[in-house]
Amino acid sequence: MQKLNIGHLLIGKPLETDELQHQAISRPIGLAVFASDALSSTAYATQEMLIILSLAGGSAALFGLSIPLAIAISALLIVVTLSYRQTIYAYPNGGGAYIVARDNLGELPAQIAGAALLTDYILTVAVSISAGVEQITSGFQGLIPFRVEIAVGIIILMTIVNLRGVKESGRIFAIPTYFFLATMFLTLGIGFYRYITGTLDVVQGVEVMHHSVLEPLTLFLVLRAFSSGCTALTGIEAISNGITAFKKPRSHNAAITLIWMSSILIALFLGITFLAHQIGALPSETETVISQLGRTIFGDGSILDYLVLAGTALILLMAANTSYADFPRLAALHAGDGFLPRQLTYRGGRLVFAWGIVALAVTASLLVIIAGASTTQLIPLYAIGVFLSFTISQTGMVVRLRKIGKMKPGEVVQGLETVLEYDPHWRQHLIVSAIGAVCTFVVLVIFAITKFTSGAWFVVVLIPTLVFTFFRIHHHYKNVAHRLSLQGARPELHKRPVRTVILVDDVHAETVRMVDFAKSLDHPWEAIHIGVNPEKAKIVQQKWEERIGEGELVVIPSPYRLLAEPIQEHIRTLQENTPGCFVHVIMGHLVMDNFLEQVLHQNSSFIFNIALSGMERVVVTSVPYQIHHLSAAEHESAAALETDAVN
């Protein structure tokens, strides 16, 4: 009978490397995978604007400022979308701001952009999951005390699904994404119909958020509300980072998906903000603006009201999938360039960057726990990274387009990342990118200033720290590569003497295998026993003489019960007596059928491996001895042998 493989059950059977090209996704699936973050932000962007405006009081006229702010944010969104559309065609292999910056601005701006995006992707998971849980607890308020546990549980579930592969996770998450779009457009459609016909009611029974201290309505407060609403732009860059996930023609499919996403996002954001103002939606710690819209338009407790809550909660939870799609890819790019651990370039059994997915899940879970799954606490940390990457990306495109403008018609030049070709429309494209760079930089400054004291300072400090860490990792890899390099004169190869040492814990079947192996190498050898227990040492010495009968077993006393230090000292003595020699250490290692049985043993070979790996000219060989479970027939045979031995 085939053994049940839990890993295959959870994430599916491994895929061959050749199947990578068949994991590409279509535009509808791409919208679900890469747009869920951007679309989900409509569920809380309006609410976050109202929360900031409520600091100046709760008048309807004051909350009416949310409408012009939403229009301004939508205009900014259009500019950023047009700029990223140019990026998609210019860099068809993906990478977004990181690749654009590396190609046009240099390594430091590239690492800043990468650090900003990686930070933002982690925050996207924390914010979207927390906001989704808030939607759930708006309808089922008895679950409020368990928000953190629910959020972490959902992150674990998302991680397992994403480890199954981009194509499969995209199919799974397409259903909730399109369900959200259907419920929201139905809500807006009926809401506008009731507004036009004069039957749209005002929301009732909202537990209003209270502030201990109110602030005057100033430009600074309006800018704070604007920056909070700009969270609606998060996720716009996701498609440019993941172009390679699309079916061919990749750039064309990615660009069309980007336009779809931005158009839907603007329609939802403006519609929600307008209707929220018309029903008099209020900022609340216990009920979201979407929940207030749903019960006002459809009736409190109606099926459609709960469907709106369900759809919104699902899209907020699915928004994390954008990060699961992009964070591992971007981390793999960094790791491939030597700025993050190489393990992040590893593709798991389902051809996804498994280590990146796990790292994202662990970090986001810690953030959720620290912030208590509160969206309001996490929002100040959010969006600074993405607007920094916006600015760097579009600045990089300006530099690229200036290079193209200096070329002659028909001229083609190979750049660092892509081929540069003369474009007669380069001026128009440059203007779009330049306007986008200036606008996003202004928003970045506004965000950093207005949110600094409420938590943004952490990201402002974190990004430079990450960049410093990236370069330290890069320096390490360069140093290792230099030390391993064989460039220059061919090294002279020497035949050095070898001394073999067998580590003996006890004399049994495994010991015989190690002695046989050492004898086959045709080098001088000796056996060593670390005398931690003097009484056992005498027994081992006696067994050696009786059962092995050849070679020498040297007992090294260890009165302080140390394992590694005595053998290290013995090796140093050997190397002093035979200058330039290699010492070959052979040790046994019991291998059990399962992990629980394995931990019942001392597993001292791991200790010796760590201790000896730092010594020059020391080679360690571990000789495993497998202990398998016996079948019923084998148990009977073994019992019979024991009986015969007794008789």
DABELQUI-V566408 format. One record per helix or strand. SS is the DSSP state (H for helix, E for strand). FROM is the first residue (numbers start at 1). TO is the last residue. Records with the same first field share a line. If there is no record, write none. Layout:
# DABELQUI-V566408
SS: FROM-TO / FROM-TO
This chain:
# DABELQUI-V566408
H: 6-11 / 17-23 / 27-34 / 36-43 / 45-56 / 60-63 / 65-90 / 96-104 / 107-139 / 141-162 / 166-196 / 219-233 / 238-241 / 243-245 / 250-278 / 289-298 / 303-336 / 342-345 / 354-371 / 375-379 / 384-405 / 426-450 / 452-484 / 509-520 / 534-548 / 564-577 / 595-598 / 604-613 / 632-646
E: 25-25 / 208-208 / 246-246 / 284-284 / 412-414 / 419-421 / 498-503 / 524-531 / 553-557 / 582-591 / 618-626
